[in-house]
Amino acid sequence: MTKKFNLTITENMNTLDLETNHLSGKLYFVKTDQNWVAEDESIYIHSLIGFFSDFNKLNDSESKNLMQKWGMYFRTKELESNLD
C-alpha cells in the first residue's frame, strides 16, 4: 500500500483522505461560524489553523502530551499577505 493524501473540495465542505501502510482516516471540514470567511477551497486550511491555535491555548499537560505522542507541534505566525 502506498502513502496517500487526497483533498476533495466541494461547496461548503472539504474532505481530506489520509492513508499510510498502518493507519487510514478521513477529516471533514464544513462551514461554521468560525470559518465562514474562508473560500470553499481553503476551508480545511482555515479550520486546521484555527483548531490548532485553540488547542494550543488549552494549556494543559494532557493536550501537550497528546501532541508530543504523535510528534506534532504547531505555532501561529504572522500573515505574509492576505491569502483568504
C-alpha positions in Angstrom: 0.0 0.0 0.0 1.3 3.5 -0.8 1.0 6.6 1.3 -1.9 8.8 0.2 -3.1 12.3 0.8 -6.2 13.3 -1.2 -8.1 16.5 -0.8 -11.7 16.8 -2.2 -13.2 20.3 -2.4 -16.9 20.8 -2.8 -19.2 23.7 -2.0 -19.1 24.4 1.8 -17.1 21.3 2.5 -13.6 19.8 2.2 -12.6 16.2 2.8 -9.1 15.1 3.4 -8.3 11.4 3.0 -5.2 10.2 4.8 -3.6 6.8 4.5 -0.4 5.0 5.3 0.7 1.4 5.5 -0.6 1.3 9.1 -3.4 3.9 9.5 -6.2 5.3 7.5 -8.7 8.1 8.1 -10.8 11.0 6.7 -11.1 14.5 8.0 -14.3 16.5 7.2 -14.2 20.3 7.1 -17.5 22.2 6.8 -18.5 25.8 7.0 -19.1 27.1 10.6 -19.4 30.4 12.4 -15.6 30.3 12.9 -14.5 29.6 9.3 -17.3 31.3 7.3 -14.8 33.8 5.8 -12.8 31.1 4.1 -13.3 30.3 0.4 -14.5 26.8 -0.4 -11.0 25.7 -1.5 -9.4 26.8 1.8 -11.9 25.7 4.4 -9.6 22.9 5.6 -6.6 25.3 5.9 -8.6 27.9 7.9 -10.1 25.2 10.1 -6.8 23.4 10.8 -5.0 26.7 11.8 -8.0 27.8 13.9 -8.3 24.3 15.6 -4.6 24.1 16.5 -4.5 27.7 17.6 -7.4 27.0 20.0 -5.9 23.6 21.0 -2.6 25.2 22.0 -4.5 27.7 24.2 -5.9 24.8 26.3 -2.5 24.9 28.1 -2.9 21.6 29.8 -0.5 18.7 30.1 -2.9 16.2 28.5 -3.2 18.2 25.3 0.5 18.8 25.1 1.3 15.1 25.8 -1.1 14.0 23.0 0.6 16.3 20.5 4.1 15.1 21.6 2.9 11.5 21.4 2.2 11.9 17.7 5.2 14.2 17.0 3.1 17.2 16.3 3.9 20.8 17.1 2.1 24.0 16.0 2.8 27.7 16.1 0.9 30.5 14.6 2.8 33.0 12.6 2.3 36.5 11.2 0.4 36.7 7.9 2.7 37.3 4.9 -0.2 38.5 2.8 -4.0 38.3 2.7 -4.4 34.8 1.2 -8.1 34.2 2.1 
